[in-house]
């Protein structure tokens, strides 16, 4: 019996719940000509049931590129141990800070700290370990984990603490929002915070909470768009705008104080589109979005007349600006009022505005929408959920054809949001190396022609990142010319305005001509013959949670380029294998090595298998990608196990066993009780036969068939549920399997 072919399980999103990938199905009948399944009692299969657990080891960690996590299994002592954990090159203080941070944040924090000098690591660690208020530890740790390393080197790190000055005092005063803490940072391992809001829903007050990452990214993080977070007038903007307590006053001359404006506001928004008049009076019946917009139009009522500032404190104090200044001050005002907000960019059409986050469904607030909001320049109207802010001809009839509109995150990461404002087309770029292999974690930069009246140079747009398959997909505005660059290699003009029509999808390929992107290591594994220990098994429950890529920022002529961190979910472990000490040594020396089993983990794995030999063996999780980090978690247990008792004469039955098709390919094993005719067919979910793998006379005994995931015409089958049918003599077995590539 194959050592790994026992309980193999894969979670396929949207297809099935946790359970074994290959399973016998009872009594099915389909009204199709090709799929004739008779009702029958499934015959017993050889599987492993868990018994007593001798030892167990749980883990959650970051696997950096080309690093491995190794566990040691000693069958004689019935023990497991982590033998080789990744070395992140962190200082002792940084390691202590990671341990003190919330567990859900630790891999991201490690990923950022390991890119910094020891001095910067220790400075951030001290802030995490010794916060001014213990309740702020998670907010400081999140900033340390997600501020681009490029900015960490250049900025005053005290901003990470100063941006939180008076956070709880402001929260205590605001009636429409409350900061909610879950867990205690001194006693709990997985604590976090978020905000709970009062809204007006169909005329009635109700409340909702935002996802924790929305809270940290778009309420707490100090950076709005292209400004460098700074202390101006001896205060960070959150405290300065609320209290006007810096070395310079912005309310001098009769300008309103944000604290007074929000004093009587009881709800955040009513969920409706609004364009609030510029001359409206301040009222306690206003929602918070309206009141803060009213404040902006009063504080910044004038046209630019001198230095164009990008710091909110300076904008509030000089009282003038165009859309860029109103974007910065409105976003800062919203975040001061603890409302999740960000900057939306349309640089090439000379306009910018803001967006605020709102749940798609109050009963499940995990998902939401970024709605546009804007205060028109020079004391104008305030917009909420009004896509006319883009002035695109598709929505407003104006002369603008918006090219690239994107939202901006505090570490510089950007993503397209053009579909909210304009008709659009779609672009997919696939990047290959000179050997024809897909190249992941590669930045793609886009340009378009600037708006009429601007210089003829190409205008800068946003940057994206290829996934594990070397693919990057984004949306672009229609009727525009576009130029692209892939990792410093120009693709020239890729789309012209005559072709860029609404609904079009452009698929382009780019081959890198120089070998400057690291390639996966070629693993040459020689299989050992199995020598399992009786009644001793390893049980694995492992999840590849997400991948971490890093995208450079090339927009808005920033002096210091950012580095956005992109999470790709769900992750994929490139390699997992079991070997002995000699095999581990050879693997670490990067030469051919022997294994007792070797396969990739796609998404999640829930399996048990016989301990392959009666001496020490090693379980290796290896991230075989040059630049992607992988966050993995799971539990490995050493268990006593027994085979299911088989009925008398069971050896005379058909036996069908199916390996996981996680990679779209797999092995099917079956046994025939006697020589004779056998058919092995594959059907899709509708009952259509997609391929025949066996149809002929076979000998009695065991047989193996490798299926490459193709149909009978040689086409690659799409992901989904398939049925494998084995028929011989008067018996038939049906298995359900899931293909997930």
C-alpha positions, 0 to 999 in steps of 0.5 A, a space after each residue: 500500500 502506497 505510504 502516502 495514499 491514505 487520507 489525502 484531503 484538499 479544500 477547494 474554495 467554493 466546491 466542497 467543505 473540509 474532507 478527503 479529496 477522493 471519496 466513494 459516492 453512494 447510490 447515484 443515478 444521472 439521466 445522461 446517456 454517457 454517465 450510467 451509474 447504477 445504485 450499489 453499496 460502496 465496498 470498503 476501502 483501506 484508510 487510516 483511522 487516528 488512534 492515540 496521539 504520541 506527539 504533536 507540533 503546531 506552527 505558523 510562520 513565514 517562509 522567506 524565498 528559498 528557505 525551508 522549515 524542517 521537522 524531525 520525527 523519531 519513530 523509536 521515541 515517538 517524538 516530533 521536533 522542529 529541527 531547522 526553522 527559518 533564520 530571519 536575521 533579526 536582533 534579539 529585541 526584534 524577536 521579542 517585539 515579534 513575540 509581543 505583537 499579535 499572532 495574526 500580524 507576526 509573519 508580516 512584521 517579520 517580513 518587514 523587519 528582516 529588510 531593515 538594518 539592526 539599528 532600525 529593527 531595534 528602534 521599532 522593537 523598542 516602540 512595540 515593547 514599550 508603547 506609551 499606552 499598552 492598548 496601542 501596541 497593536 497599532 504601533 506593531 501594524 505600522 512597523 509591519 507595513 510601512 515601506 522599508 524605503 520610508 522607514 529609512 527616511 522618516 522620523 520613526 516617532 511619527 508611528 507613536 505621535 500619529 496615535 496621540 489623543 487617539 483614545 481621547 478623540 474616540 471618547 468624545 465622538 458619539 458615532 464611533 467607538 474603538 473596540 479592543 478584542 483581547 489583552 496585549 499583556 495576556 492574549 496571543 491574538 488580540 486586535 482592535 477595530 472601530 464600531 460605527 453608528 449608521 442611519 439605515 432606513 431611518 433607524 440607527 444601527 451599528 457595524 464594525 469594520 474588518 480589522 485590517 481596514 481599521 489599521 490600514 485606513 484609520 491608523 496608518 499615518 500616510 495618506 498619499 505621496 506625503 512623507 509623514 511628519 510632525 508639523 507645528 509640533 503635532 501630527 495631523 490627527 491631534 493638530 486638526 482635532 484640537 488646534 494645539 500646535 505651535 501655530 493655529 489654523 483656527 485663527 481668523 475665525 476658521 472652525 475647529 474640527 472638534 467643535 464640528 463633530 461634537 454633536 454628530 451622531 452617525 457616520 452616513 446613511 448609505 445614500 448618494 449625496 451632493 451637499 451644497 456649499 452654503 449649507 449650515 452646520 447642523 447636528 443632523 448632519 452625518 460625519 462625512 457631511 460635517 467633515 466635508 463642511 469643515 474642509 470647505 470652510 478651512 480651505 476656501 481659497 485658490 492657491 497663492 504661493 507654496 503648494 503644501 501636501 502636509 495636512 497641518 500646513 494646508 489647514 493653516 494656509 487655507 488654500 489649495 486645489 483638488 490635491 490639497 482638498 484630497 489631503 485635508 479631507 482624508 486627514 479629517 476623515 481619519 481624525 474622525 476615525 473614518 476609514 478613508 484613502 486617496 484616489 488618484 487620476 494623475 494623468 487627467 489632473 484630478 484626485 479625490 478621496 474614498 471611504 470604506 463601507 460594508 457591502 452587507 451589514 450582516 456580514 461586514 467582511 467585504 466592503 466598497 470604497 465609495 468616492 467622496 470629494 470636497 470641491 476646491 475653493 469651498 465647494 460642495 461635498 460629494 458622497 458616493 458620487 462617481 461624477 467626481 471623476 468628470 469622465 465623459 461616460 458619466 458626466 458628458 465632459 471632455 475627459 476620457 479617464 485613463 487610470 484611476 487607482 486607490 492608494 495604500 499607505 505603503 505605496 501599493 495601488 490598485 485600479 478602481 476605474 470601473 467605478 468611474 468610467 467604461 473600461 477595458 482589461 489588460 492581462 500581462 504574462 511575464 516569462 523568463 528566457 527559458 519560457 517559465 513564468 516569472 512571479 513578483 515582477 513589477 509592471 508599470 503603466 503610462 498613458 497620455 496626459 490630459 489635453 493641454 499638458 506636456 506631450 510626455 507620457 504621464 505616469 500611472 500605477 504599478 502592479 505585480 505578477 502572481 505565482 503564474 507570472 500574470 498581472 491583470 488590471 482594468 484601464 479606461 477606454 479610448 486611451 493610449 497605453 505604454 508599459 514597462 516590465 521590470 525595467 524592460 520597455 514593452 513600448 505602446 501596448 494599446 492604442 486609443 482606437 482599440 481601447 474600447 469598453 469591454 475589450 480584454 488585451 492579453 500580452 506576453 513579455 519575455 525578460 531578455 536578461 536573467 535578473 530575476 531569481 528562478 526556482 531551484 530544480 529539485 531532483 528527488 530520487 524516491 526511496 522504497 518505503 519501509 513503513 513502521 507498523 501502526 505508526 502514522 504522521 497526520 498533517 493538517 497544513 494551510 498555505 495561508 497567503 503569499 507575500 510579494 513586494 511591488 515598487 512604487 513609481 508614481 507622482 515623482 516621489 523622492 523616496 520610492 515606496 514598496 507595497 506589500 501584496 498578499 496573494 491568497 490562497 498561498 501555495 507551498 511549492 514543495 513538501 517532502 519526507 527524507 532521512 538525514 542523508 537526504 536532508 544533508 544532500 538537499 541542503 547542499 543543493 544536490 540530488 537527494 532521496 525522499 519517501 514522498 514529494 508533492 506540492 501543497 495547493 491551498 490546504 492539506 489534510 492527510 495521514 500517512 505511514 511513517 516511512 521507516 523505523 529510523 529518524 526521518 525529516 519533514 521538509 516544507 520548502 519555499 522554492 520561489 525566488 522572491 515570494 514569501 509564504 505564510 504557512 500554518 498547521 499541525 503535524 501529529 505522530 499517531 497510533 493508527 490501524 487499518 479499517 477491518 475489512 470484510 471477509 473476502 475483501 481482497 476479492 473486491 474492486 479497490 479504487 484509490 485516487 491521489 489528490 489532483 491539487 496540481 491538476 495531475 495525479 495517479 489513480 490506483 485500482 485492484 481487480 479481483 480477477 482478470 477481465 475487462 475494465 473501464 476507467 472513465 472520468 466524468 464532469 459534474 454534469 455527467 459528461 464523459 471527458 476522457 477514458 483512461 482504461 478500456 480493455 482486458 487487464 490482469 488480476 491485481 494492482 494497476 496504476 494509471 497516471 492522468 495528466 488532467 486532460 480531456 480526450 481531445 488533449 485540452 486542459 480541464 478547468 478547475 472543479 469537481 470530477 467523477 472517476 468511475 471504475 467498472 469491471 465485471 458486474 461491479 462499479 466504484 465511483 470517486 469524486 475528486 477536485 482539480 485545483 491548479 
